[in-house]
């Protein structure tokens, strides 16, 4: 007979935060082990789950080999995400450079248009002045002469 400590189904359920029915399933599946049961059924309250088996299941659920496999998958997914983010960052930087070039060109165009507007306003003032001067030169000095 072994001297290993065993727990009841209820204690194992509490230790794993599962129902007693799920503990029975885990025993049937072999994921939990316990003392052999003589006959068809164990007596109520009989120790059914080895403490070492319960600890192994707790470790498996909290970071055993399944967790390691998930961590490898997570590392691969994190690497793929980093590669995608780096590519997006590079594309954004290229787009920002293009935007800066276009912004500079637009600023130059605006400056050129403003300069053209000033020149046009000066030309308008000049032509207005010449028009007034010509009007005075061409008009008769005596307004009654027009009649």
C-alpha positions as CSV (number, residue, x, y, z in Angstrom):
1,X,0.0,0.0,0.0
2,X,1.2,3.5,-0.9
3,X,1.6,6.3,1.6
4,X,0.7,9.0,-0.8
5,X,-2.0,11.5,0.3
6,X,-5.3,11.4,-1.5
7,X,-8.3,13.8,-1.5
8,X,-12.0,13.3,-1.9
9,X,-13.8,14.2,-5.1
10,X,-15.2,17.3,-3.4
11,X,-11.7,18.4,-2.2
12,X,-10.2,17.9,-5.7
13,X,-13.1,19.8,-7.2
14,X,-12.5,22.7,-4.9
15,X,-8.7,22.6,-5.6
16,X,-9.3,22.8,-9.4
17,X,-12.4,25.0,-9.1
18,X,-14.4,22.5,-11.1
19,X,-17.6,20.5,-10.5
20,X,-17.4,17.1,-8.9
21,X,-18.8,15.7,-12.2
22,X,-15.8,17.1,-14.0
23,X,-13.4,15.5,-11.5
24,X,-15.1,12.2,-12.2
25,X,-14.5,12.8,-16.0
26,X,-10.9,13.7,-15.4
27,X,-10.4,10.4,-13.4
28,X,-12.1,8.4,-16.2
29,X,-9.9,10.1,-18.8
30,X,-6.8,9.4,-16.8
31,X,-5.9,13.0,-16.4
32,X,-6.3,12.6,-12.6
33,X,-5.2,9.5,-10.8
34,X,-6.2,8.1,-7.4
35,X,-6.3,5.0,-5.3
36,X,-7.9,2.0,-6.8
37,X,-11.6,1.5,-6.0
38,X,-12.6,-2.0,-4.9
39,X,-15.9,-3.0,-6.3
40,X,-18.1,-1.0,-8.6
41,X,-18.3,2.2,-6.6
42,X,-16.2,3.9,-3.9
43,X,-17.8,4.7,-0.6
44,X,-19.0,8.3,-0.1
45,X,-16.2,10.6,1.1
46,X,-13.5,8.1,0.2
47,X,-10.2,9.5,-1.0
48,X,-10.2,9.3,-4.8
49,X,-7.6,11.7,-6.2
50,X,-3.9,11.6,-5.4
51,X,-2.5,15.0,-4.2
52,X,0.4,14.6,-6.7
53,X,-2.1,14.0,-9.5
54,X,-4.0,17.1,-8.5
55,X,-0.8,19.2,-8.4
56,X,0.2,18.0,-11.8
57,X,-3.2,19.0,-13.3
58,X,-3.0,22.4,-11.6
59,X,0.5,22.9,-13.1
60,X,-0.7,21.7,-16.5
61,X,-3.5,24.2,-16.4
62,X,-1.3,27.1,-15.2
63,X,1.8,26.8,-17.2
64,X,3.0,23.2,-18.0
65,X,3.7,22.0,-21.5
66,X,0.5,23.3,-22.9
67,X,1.4,26.8,-21.7
68,X,4.9,26.4,-23.3
69,X,3.3,25.4,-26.6
70,X,1.0,28.4,-26.4
71,X,3.9,30.6,-25.5
72,X,5.8,29.5,-28.6
73,X,2.6,30.2,-30.6
74,X,2.3,33.6,-28.9
75,X,5.9,34.4,-29.6
76,X,5.4,33.5,-33.3
77,X,2.2,35.7,-33.4
78,X,4.0,38.5,-31.7
79,X,6.9,38.3,-34.2
80,X,4.4,38.4,-37.1
81,X,2.6,41.4,-35.5
82,X,6.0,43.2,-35.1
83,X,6.9,42.6,-38.7
84,X,3.5,43.9,-39.8
85,X,3.8,46.9,-37.6
86,X,7.3,47.7,-38.8
87,X,6.1,47.5,-42.4
88,X,3.2,49.8,-41.6
89,X,5.5,52.2,-39.8
90,X,7.8,52.3,-42.9
91,X,4.9,52.9,-45.2
92,X,3.7,55.8,-42.9
93,X,7.1,57.3,-42.9
94,X,7.3,57.2,-46.7
95,X,3.8,58.7,-46.9
96,X,4.8,61.4,-44.5
97,X,7.8,62.3,-46.7
98,X,5.6,62.5,-49.7
99,X,3.1,64.6,-47.8
100,X,5.9,67.0,-46.8
101,X,7.1,67.3,-50.4
102,X,3.5,68.1,-51.6
103,X,3.0,70.5,-48.7
104,X,6.2,72.4,-49.7
105,X,5.1,72.5,-53.3
106,X,1.7,73.8,-52.3
107,X,3.3,76.4,-50.1
108,X,5.4,77.6,-53.1
109,X,2.3,77.6,-55.3
110,X,0.4,79.7,-52.7
111,X,3.3,82.1,-52.4
112,X,3.5,82.4,-56.2
113,X,-0.3,83.0,-56.5
114,X,-0.1,85.7,-53.7
115,X,2.8,87.4,-55.6
116,X,0.8,87.2,-58.8
117,X,-2.2,88.7,-57.0
118,X,-0.1,91.6,-55.8
119,X,1.3,92.2,-59.3
120,X,-2.3,92.1,-60.7
121,X,-3.5,94.6,-58.1
122,X,-0.6,96.9,-59.0
123,X,-1.3,96.5,-62.8
124,X,-5.0,97.2,-62.0
125,X,-4.1,100.4,-60.1
126,X,-1.8,101.5,-62.9
127,X,-4.3,100.9,-65.7
128,X,-7.0,102.7,-63.6
129,X,-4.6,105.7,-63.3
130,X,-3.9,105.7,-67.0
131,X,-7.5,105.4,-67.8
132,X,-8.4,108.4,-65.6
133,X,-5.5,110.4,-67.1
134,X,-6.6,109.6,-70.7
135,X,-10.2,110.4,-69.9
136,X,-9.1,113.8,-68.7
137,X,-6.9,114.4,-71.8
138,X,-9.6,113.4,-74.2
139,X,-12.5,115.3,-72.6
140,X,-13.2,118.7,-73.8
141,X,-12.3,121.4,-71.4
142,X,-15.7,123.1,-71.9
143,X,-18.5,120.7,-71.1
144,X,-21.0,122.9,-73.1
145,X,-19.0,122.1,-76.2
146,X,-20.3,118.5,-76.1
147,X,-23.8,119.6,-76.5
